[in-house]
Amino acid sequence: MKKILLIFLVLCLSGCSEKEVKTIIEEDKDLVSINYPITGINVLDDAVSSYVNKTYKNFKKDYSGIKKPELNISYTYKEVNNNVVNISLNTFISADKTINKIKTFTYDKKSKKFLSMEDLIADLDALDYDIKKLLLEKYRDADMDFLSNVSYDYFTIDDENLTIYLGPAILKDSGSELIYLDIPLDTLDMLIDIDKSKASDNYLHIKKRNIDYDDKVVALTFDDGPSKYTNEILDVLNKHDACGTFFIVGNKASFYDKTLVKLVKNGNEIGNHSYSHKWLNRLSPDEFKAEIERTQNEVKKITGFTPKLFRPTYGGYTDRLKSYTDLIFVLWDVDSSDWKVKRKEKILKNVIPNVKDGSIILFHDNHEYASLAIESVIEELADDGYKFVTVSELLEIKELREQE
């Protein structure tokens, strides 16, 4: 089935025009989390999907005999200007050894060609000087001789910086560390214009519902989005005067900014599900905090709302992780297994008989299965007398009950 899925992705990408983020998540024999953008630019999408599918195929072949290997592919995306798009894929593999690498695609729609650093920077000698200077400031053990053969093909662009990624060979005992340098754009002689993102002026707050704490209540939660299916779920929730808590993956936020604004305006809640969906127990404290903070910043920038809930990826965490953040860790007691069973009837069978007052139900909004089943779930639970609340409201109700 997985080989068929990959073939389908390649075919779809050749003709798809809708801008979205493609997601593949597996957690049976392997831990796989892949997120990458679909731009509607066929040649760019074909190049990105070809790289992703080749990386996925090689991972399955090379690490088939290792217990719980992890493949994580995340991305950065920047519409540099009206014509130029920059996509950088970060591939992280944790198995018998750790691999951390970057692949960059920069495409000019006007010239219809992929761009190199020579197409972006007028004075590469000045760039060399900046890199050596920053290396010495940031990494004292940097090997300057290494730079004579370095390639500047791996980079990202944001509103402020050109970020250059270099191989770990430039540092002693760096292991798999991803070495990068932020070079301010205003110090570079750029050959192209850089459009800066407009700051959001949204300052949204979740609508408070009047819920009697004696009512039977349930919280619907959705992981791994947002996606193109999230809007469908939001429409169903709104239709039935219901709500949900959406634990989002941060690197999808900017692609679905309008969806996030709609989500909060309609009285739903956003929770943090990390930035790139890595297996968190394998991260250092600083890496874990970065996963949290980058998502917090993305959500705040788009909606003005700051999440206070966190759902760990793959449902796994330790007390050590909890000590690194003030966010409230939230799991679930009812699992729809929507991603696995795929059929509405089976999803209902997994959910309805197992719900009780105060339940937190797990769905996923990165595929169509939850969107196909959620209306029936809501209708059956409502008929049984349940009221729908966000997770924060549910925790508040439970606290009030304990004080009674």
N, C-alpha and C positions, 0 to 999 in steps of 0.2 A: 504493500500500500504506500509506503513512504517513497519508493522509487516513482510510482505513478504520480504522487503529489508533486515531486520535484519537476517532472516532465511537464505537468500542468502549469506550474509557475512559469517556466520558460516560455511556453506557448502563449500564456496570458500576457506576459510582459511585452511580447512583441507587438500586441495590438491594443493594449489597455491605454486609455487616455486619462482616466480619473486619477487625480493626485491622492495618494494614500500612503500609509506605512504598512508594509507586509510583515507579518509575524508568524514565526514557527516556534512553538514551545513543546518540549517533550520532557517527561520526568520518570520514565519507566526504567530502562536499563542505563540510559545516559541522561545527563542534565544538559538540555539544549535550549538556548534562548537566542533567537535571531530576530532582529528588527532592522529593516532597511527601507528606504523611501522609494516609492514609485512616483516619477515626476510627470509622466505623460510624454517625455522625450524618448522616443523608441530606442535610438541608438545608445543613449545613456543608460536607460533602464535595462537594455539587453546586456551591456557591459557589467553593470552592477549585479544583476541576477546571475549571470554566468560565473562571476567570481564567488558569489555566495554559494551557489549550488556545487561548484567544484570544491570549495572549502568544506562544505557539509559532507560531500561524498568521501573525500579523503579522510575526514575525521572518523566517519563510520568504519572505514577500512583499517585505518592505522591504530585505532584504540578499541577495537572490538573485544579484546581479551582483558581489558582493564576495568576494575570495579569503579563504577560511577564516574567516568570521565566527564568533564564539562567543556562544552563549546558555547561561547557567548560572542555574538556579533552585534555590536551596537554601532551607532552612526552619529555624525554631525552633518548638518545640512545648512547651506547658506546660499540664498539667491543674491549673489554678489552685486548684480545689477539686473537690468531688464533682459540681458542676453546671457550672462554667465552664471552657471550653477556649479557649486562646489560640494561634493559629497565625499566624506572620509569614513571608511569602515574600520572599526577597531575590532580585531579578532583576538579573543582571549581563549586559550586552551589550558586547562588544568588537568593533568593526568600523571604519568610517571615523571614528566617534567612540565614546566610552565612555559607557554609561548604567548608573547604579546606583540602584535604587529599591526601596522597601519597600511591601508590601501586607499589611495586618493584618486578621485575622478573629478576633473574640472572641465566643463564642456561649455562651448560658446555656440549658442543657438544661431547667431547671425552668420558666423563663418562656417558653422557645421563641422567643427573639429574640436578634439580634445586639446587642452592647453597645458603647457609645461611652465616651469618657473620662468623660463626665458621669455614667455609671452606675457608674464605678469609684472616682472621687476626689470626696470631699465638698467640698473647698475648692480650686477651680480657680485662684483668685487666689494662693493659697499655692504652687500648682504653677507658675504664671507666674513668681513671684519666684525659686523654686528654679532654674528653667530659665535665667533671665537671669543669676543669680549664677554658675551652673556654666559658662555660655557664656563669661563674662568670664574665668573661671579657666582654662578649657581652650582656648578660641579667642579670643585677644586681638583679632583683627580682626573679631569678630562684629558684625553690623549689628543693633542693638537695635530700630531702627524696623521691621525685617522682622517682628518678633514680633507686631506689632499685627494682622497678618492670618494668622498661622500656624495651621495645623490640627494638632491633637494626635491624629490618627487613626492614626498609624504608630508602633507601639510593640511591645515584647515585655516579658514578665514572667518573672522567674526567682525563685529562693528569696530573693534578697537585694535585687534592684533592679527598678525600672520603668525601662526603657530607651526614651528618646524619640528618634525619628529626624527630622531636619529637613532641609530642602532646601539644596543647595549655595549658593543665593543669599545666605545669611547671611554667607558668607565671601568675601573678595576672592581671586581667583585659585585657587579651590578645585577647579576643573575638575569631575570627576565624583565627587569624594570624598563618601563617605557620612558625613554629620555625625550624631553621636549623643551622647547624654548619659545617664549612669547616675545615677538618683536613688534613694537608699536607701529601701526600703519603710517602714522604721521612722520616717522623717521625714514620711510622708504620712498623711493622714486617709483611710484606705481604707474604701469602702462594702461590700467583700466580704472574706471570709477568704482567706488564702493558705496552702495546704498546702505544707509543705516536703518535698522529696524525702528519703527515708531513705538515709543513707550505706550503701554496701555493706560487708559484713564478709567478703567473699570475698578470699582470698589464695591464688591458684591458681598452680601451676607446671606447665609442660609435662612430661609423663612422658618419661623417657629410655628409648630403645629400645636393646637390645643388637644393634648392627649391626657385622658384620665389615667393615672398610673395604675388603676385597677383593671384597665382594659387589657385584653390579650394583644400582645405586640410581637412583631417580628421585623428583623432587619434584612433586607435584600442587599447583598454585596456583590460587586463585580470586579474581577481582577484582569490585569494585563492589557487593558485598553489605554487610551481611547482608540477607536477604530471607526471604520465606516458604518459599523453596526450599532455603535453607541447611540446615534441619533434615533434609530428605530426603537431602541429600548426606552429612551427618554420620552418619546411620543406615547408609548404604551403606558408608562408610569404616569404621565400627565393626564392621559385619558381617564385613568382610574383613580386619580387623586392619590397616587401612591408615590413613594420616593425610594431612592437607593443610595448606597455609599459606594463610590467608584474609586478603587485603589489603582491609581494610574502609574504607568511606567514613564518616567520623566522625559526621556528623549523623544517621546511621541507628542509632547504637549504642544509645541509650536506648530506642528502640522495640523492639529485639531483644536486650535485656539477658540474658534467660534463654538465648537461643541462644548468646550469647558465652560465658556460663558453661559451658554444655554443651560447646561447642567446645573450650575449654581443658581441661576435666575429662577429655575423651576423648582427650587427647594430641595435639591439633592446635595450630597456631601462628597467632597474629594478627599481621599486618603492617599498616603504616600506608599508606593510599592517599589521604591528604589529608582535609580535613573536608568540602569541598563539591564536589570533583571539577572544579575550575577548571583551565584551561590554565596550568600553573605558570610557564612561561617569561615570561608577561606580567605576573607579579606583582612587586611591590617586595619587598625583603628582609624587611621587617616583615610584609607580607601572607603571604608564603610561610611564614615561621616560625609565624604564627598558625594557618595550615592544618595544620601539623605538630603544634603543641603542643596545640591543642584536641582533636585525635584522640587523642594520647597520654593526655591527662587523662581523656577519656571512657572509654577502655579500662581505665586504671588504676582509675578509680572503680568500674567494674562488676566487674572480674575480679581486681584486684590485680596483674595482669600488665602490664608495660611493654614495648611493641613495640620491637624493635631493627632491624627491616627496613622499608624504604620502597620502594614501587613508584610511580613517577611516573605521573600521569594521561596517557593517550594514549601512554604509553611514551616521552615526550619530556622530556629534561632537558639541562642544560649543566653544565660544571664549576663555574660560578658558583653554581648551585643546590646542588650537592654541598657547597660550602664553607660553607653556612648551617646544616648539621645534622650531627650525629654518626651519624645512622642510616645503615645500609648500603643502597645503592641496588641493587635487584634487578629484572632484566628476565626474559627467557625465551628459549629456543632452539626451542621447539615451540609453535606457535599452533594451537589447536583451531578458531579462527574460529567457535565455537559460535553466537555472536550473529548471524552472517551466514548460515551454511549451514543452521542450524536443525534439520537431520535427523540422527538418530543415526548412520546409515550414513556420511554425509559427515564427521561429526565423527571417527569412527573412522578414516576414510581420511586425514584430516589429521594424526592423532596417531600411530597405531601404526607406520607405516613410517618415521617420522622420529625416533623415540625412540632414544637411545643411552645408554650408562652415564653418569650425571651430568646427564641432561637436566632442565630445568625446563619444565613444561608449563603453558600458560596456558588457563584456563577462566574462566567468569563465572557467579557464583551469584545474579545478580539476575533470572534468567529460568529457564524450565523446561528449556531445551535441554541444559545441562550435567547436570542431575539425571537426565535420561532416558538419557544416554549413559555416565555415569561408572562404573556397575557393569560394563558390557562392557569399558570401557577397563582397569579394574583387573584383571578376570579374564584378559584377553589378555596384559597385561604380566606378571602373576604367573605365567602358564603359560610365559612366555619367561624366567623366572628373576629378574625384577626384585623388589627390596625397596623399600618406600615409606618415605620419610623427609621431615621438614620441611626447609624451605630452610636453616635454621640448622644442622641436622644435616648436610645435604649440603655446606655450606661447610666445616664441621669435617672431614668425611671427605676432601674435596679437599685441605685443608691437611695432613692426616696423610699422604696419598699423596705430596704434594710433598716432604715431609721424609724419605721413605723412601730 
